[in-house]
């Protein structure tokens, strides 16, 4: 009897354990299901925010809008829908890089655990140079300054919004040579003096420096002003001796830097210099840890000017784990870009010609079926002639850049317009125009993502009407369905 009682107790305990485990499994499954439903609903709201962002925004209208970042995403990338940024800037995120390189239509990317959580197209969005935003959620939200811009919206983060849109500065022998030539004209501590320094030798040192010290640039815009942040990040065990960084701004963009400079970093452990012409310089006797410098401008430069700022670094020597590294040999192309300038075979072009031609206008990217589409293309230099290199049937452009079109079918149409100067300089702008049907809003209610949503007469989802905790059927929330 005693053995039977022990067996009964053991069976009861085992049965209880099985019941507890089953309840736990069901509970975890239920929690995961609720989380998945909540994430889908958050993603739908998030995409809806961007799809309706330009509605009612007249040119010049400015609003401040906050959006909840769904599903615990850690970063939000927003790309300019008409001029994509450089694909190589996203080397750490292959899916984003490949999307940009392939000129895919997706322009919004949510990142979590260094992976793309979700991406979609927002065709009506414009972003200042470097033509993308990287936002870090603050209390689960991102806050944007939204300005109406002729059928599109221009987006900037508000001043308090944390950002992460750093751009890696590559080694560029031609650009560095130009900056060295500018510094040779200046009388600043640490500037290159060609009577005593060979620029080819300095370039070899600079290439070694760029291989061991990563240099990043970041642009921020706030209250009609801009700041340029520079980050110097040596690899482990790397020490750069007599490190100097030069920043040259085209004179065609800023004639006198003293008139617009709104402060700059004056390091306690280094030197700094400003020349109105305009040139800035920072120097450190030893660079062996992450260092940041910045300068501000009382104006916001045009995109073509922001893109034309030349920054260059050099150091007397670079050590790695106590060993002095030798200058790195230049490739044939790098050597040619320097030797042609130095030998006089090719004169350094006047500053006005160094500026690449750019298309500065932003196209309308949506039109309703049957309506007239019009877009006046503008370039950074007057006298440019415009042509269409890719366009839907019926779209035309005048030599002065006026595009007109009346779409005959709905869908997405790719457009490519080219600007050409008589001297040979050219620029291309590619964008997608979404032709939408003329639809009546709030035509019916349907179930979507487990909730009740309103849909227009064309079947496009508009906005959530009701949150359904248990389920949705036939456009209504239900308890047992």
N, C-alpha and C positions, 0 to 999 in steps of 0.2 A: 504493500500500500504506500509505503514511504517513497519507493522508487517511482511508483506511478504518479504520486503527487509532484515529485521533482520534475518528471517528464512533462506533466501538464503545465507547470510553471515555466519551464524552458520554452515550451511551445507558445505559451501566452506572450512571453518576452519577445520571442522571434517574430510572432505575428504583429506585435506592437511596433517592432522595429521596421518591419516591412511597410506597415501603414504609415509610419512617420516618414520613411523614405519616399513612399509614393506621393504623400501630400507635398513633401518638399519639391519633388520633381515637377508635380503639377503646378505648384506655386511659382517655381522658377520659370517654367514654360509660359505661365500666364503673365508674369512680369515682363518677360522678353517680348511677348505678343503685344502688350500694352506699349512698351517702348518703341517697337517697330511701327505701330500705328501712329504713335505720337510723332516719331521722326518723319514719317511720310507726310503727315499733316503740316509739320513745321517747314519741310522742304517745299510743299505746295504754296504755303503762305509767302515764303521767301521768294520763290520764282514769280509769284503774282505781284510782289512789291516792285520788282524791276520791270515787269511787263506793263505796268500802269504808271511808271514813274514820270513819263513825259506828258501824261494827260493833263490838259488845262494849264500847261506851263507856257505862257506867252514869252517871246524873246525879252530878256532882261529881268524876268521874274526870278526872285531868289527865295528858296525855302530851305529850312533845316529839317532833314528827315532822319529818323532812326529806324533801323531794321534789326529784328532779333536774328541772331546767328543760329541756324538750326543744328540739332543733333550733336551738340558739343564740338563743332568744328573749331579749329585753332587759328586758321588763317582764311582770309577772303581775298582772292585776286579778282580785280576788275580791269579788263583790257579795253582800250579804245576800239570801238567797233569799226572804224574806218581806216585807221592807221595802226597796225599791230606793232608792238615793241619788238626788240631784237630777240630772236628765239634763244640765243646762247646765254641770255641773262637768266634763263630758267634751267640751267644744266642740272641742278639738284632735283628737279622734278621732271623726269623724262616725258610723262604724259602731257604736261603743260607745254613743255618745249616742242614736242612733236606736233601738238595741236597748232601752236603759233607758226612753226616752220611750214606746216602743211596748209596754212591759211584756212584752217577750219573755221566754222562760223561760231563756235562756242567762245564766249568772252567772259563768262563768270565761272570761277573755279572755287569750290569749297575744299579746304585741306584739313585732314585729320590724321594724326600719326604719320605725317610725311607722305600721305597718299591722297589721291583725289577722291573725295567723298561724293561729290556731285558736280556736274558742269552743265551749262546751258547757254543759249544765245540771248543777248540783250542788244538788239541791233540799233538802238537809239541813244547810245551812251558815248560821250566824248570825255577824254581824260588828258590832262596836260602832260608835257614831256616829263618823264620818259615813256609816256603813253600807257602806263598801267599804275594801278594802286595795289598795295598790299596792306591790308588792315588786320589788326589784332583786336579781337573782341574785348570790349570793356564792359564788365558786368553783363556779359552775354549779348551785347548789342554793338553795332557799328553806326556811327552818326556821320552824315554827309551833308555838305553844302551843295544844293541842287539849283542850277541856274538854267532857265529856259534858253534855247539856242536854235530857233528856226526849225521846229519839228523834232529836235533832239534835246538832250539835256547834257550839260557839262557838270561833272562831278569833282568835288574836292573833299577831302576829309576835313571836318571842323578842327579848330586849332588844338583841342584837347584829345583828339582821337589818336591812339597809338598806331604807328605805321611800321612797315617792315620792307619798304620798297627800295632796298639797297641794290646798286648796280656795280658789278665788278669792273674795275678799270684794267684793260689788257695792256700788254706791252705793244707799243706802236712806234717803230723807229722814226717814221716820217713826222708824226705829231711831236714826239719828244725833241727831235732836231729843231722844229719850229720854235718850241718853247725855249730851248737852250739859246737860240739866236736872239729871242726877245730878252732873255735874262742877261745876255752879253752887253746889251745896250744900257742896262740898269746898273746902278751903283748900290748893290745891296750885299749884306753879309752872306757869303755862301753862294752867290750867283756865279754862273759859269763865266770864266774869262778865257776867251779863245787864244789869247797870247800865251797862256800857261797851260791850258787844258785842251787836249785833243778830243774833239767831239766823237769820233769813232771809238776812241778808248772809253769815253764816258758812256757811250751807248752799250758797250759790252758789259760794263759794270751795272748799268741800269737793267739790262736783261737779266743778269744774275739776281739783282735786287727784286725784280717783279716775280721771279720764280720762287722766292723765299719769303717775301712780304706781300700779303694780299692787300690790295687797296680797293676800297669800296667808296662809292659816291651815292648820296641820297639827296633828293630835292624835297623841300616842304614849302607849302604855300599857306599864308594866313593873313587875313585882313589887308589884302592888297600888297603884301610884301612876300619875299621869298628868302629861304635860307638854303645854303648848300653845305651839307655835312660831308666830311671826309674821314674815313676810318682806315687806320694803318694797323694791320694785324700780322705780326711776325709769326712764323711757324715755331714750334717748340725748339728751343736751343739756338735760335737765330738772333744775332745782334748786328744791327746796321750802324756803322760808324759814320759820323758827320752826315746824317740823313737830312735831305732837303726835298721839299715838295713845292713845285711852282704851279700857279694857276693863272693862265692867260685868257682873258676875255676879249673877243674881237672888238676892235675900236668902232666898227660900224654898229655895234650893239650898245656899247657904253663909251661915250667920248671921254668923260672925266669920272673916274671911279670915286674920287673924293666927294662928288656931289650926290652919289646914291648909296655909298657904303653905309650900312647900318650895323656897324660893329663887326669884330672878328676876334677869334681866339688869340690871346696873347699869352703863350705858355710860360710858366714860371721857370721851367727847366730847359728853355730853348729860346729861339729868336723868331721874330716875325717882321715882315716888311710889306709895305704897300706902295705901289707906284701908280699915279693917276692914269697912266697911259693905256690900258690898265693891266697891272701885274700884281699878284700876291705871292708871298713866299713864307713858308714855315721851316725852321731848322732845329734839329735836335742833335746834340753831340753823340748821344747813344739812344737808339730805338730798340728796346728789347721786350716791350710789352704792348698790349693793345692801346692805341692812342687815338683820340678823336679831336679834330679841329673843325671849325665852321666859320662862315661869314654870312652876313645878311645884306640884302639889298632893299632899298625903299621902293623898288619897282618890281613888277613881275615881267621877266624877259619873255619875248615870244618864243615859241617852241624851237624855231630854227636857230635862235641865239643860244638857248639853253643847250641845244645839241652840239653847238660849235665851240663850247668852252673846252680848252685844251689844258689838261692837268698832266704833270710829269714829275717823276721822282728820280733821285739819284743818291748815291752814297759813296763815300771814299772807299769803303770796303765792307764786305759782308762776311761775318763769321757764322759758322754752324758747328755747335758743340766744340768751340775752341779752335776750329780750323778755318783759316782765311780761304774763301772761295775765289777761284780764278774767274776773270770776266768770261762771259759766255759768247761763243762765236755767233755772228749774225748770219741769218740765211741769205741767199743771194738776193731775194727781193728786199729784205730789210737793209742790206748793204747798199743796194742800188738807190733806194729812196733817200738814203743819207748822202751817198757819194755824189749823186747828181746835183743835190742842193749845194754841197760844199765845193765842188769842182767848177761850178759855173756853167756846166752843160745845160742845166735847167735852172733858170732864175726862180727864186722863191716867188710865187705869184703874189700880186698885190692883194691886200687883205680883202678888198671887195670881191675878188675872184676866188678867194679861198672858201667863201660861203657857198655851200651847195644849194642848188635850186630846190625849193620845197613848195608843195601845194599846201597852202595855209588854211583854206576854207574847209568847212565840215559839211558833208552832204546830208540831206534828208534821207532817212533810210526806211521810211514807211509811206505807203500811198494806198488809198482805197481804189478798188477796181472801178474803172470808169472815170476817175478824177484825173486832172492834169498834174503831171510831175514837172517841177522846174528846179534847177540848181545852177547857180552862178559860181563857177570854179574860179578861184583866185590863187595866184602864186606869189612867192616872196620877192620876185623881181618883175617890174613892169615890162611890157613888150613881149611877154611869153605868148606863144601860140599853142592852142589846145586841140587835141584830137582824141577820139574814142578808139581804144585798141580792143575793147570787148564791151558789147552792149546787147540788150535784147532787141528784137525786131521793132522798128519804128522809132527808136531813140536817136536823136540827132544832137550835134553840138556845133556851135559857131566857133570861128577862130578865136574870138574873144572869150570863149569859155562858157557860154550859156547852153546848158543841157535842157532839152524839152522832150516830153514823152507822154503818151496816153496809153497806159497798159490795157491789154485786151484779154488777159487771163490772170488768175491769181497764182501765187507761189513766190518763190525767191528767184531773183535775177541778179547775176554777177555783172558788175560794171568796172571797167578799168579806163581811166582817163590819163593822158600824157600831156605834160607841159614841156615846151621846148624853147630854148633861147637860141638866137642866131649864132652865138659863140660855141654852141654844141652842148651846153649843159641841159640836162633833162631831169624830170621827176615824174613819178607815176603814183597815182592814188587808186587803190582798189577797195571796193565796198560792195555790200549786198543790199538790194532794195527788196523789202517785203511787200508784196501786193496782197492786200487783205480784202475780203469781201465786205460789202456794206451790210452790216448786221444790226438788228434791233437788240438793245441791251435788256438784260433781266427778262428774257422771254419765258424761261421755265426753270423749275428746280429739279435737280437730279442728285443721286448719291455719287460721291467720289471720295476716295481715300477714307471711307468709313463715316463721312459726315455729309450734311446737306449743303449743296453749293448752287449758286445761280449760274445759268448758262444763257448766252445770247442766242439769237435765232439761227446762227450758223453752227451752233454746237460747241462754242468756245467757252471754257470755264472762266467765270469772272471772279466771284468772291464767296467766301464761306458764309452761309446763312445760319447754320446751327451746328454745335458740337454734339455729336452722338456718342454717348459713353458705351452703349451696348451694341448698337448696330444701326444700319440705315437700309430702308427698302422703299422703292417707288417715290423717292424724293422726300421721305419723312423719316425721323428718328423712330426706332422701335425698341421694345424691351426684350422680346423673345423672337429673334429672327436670325 
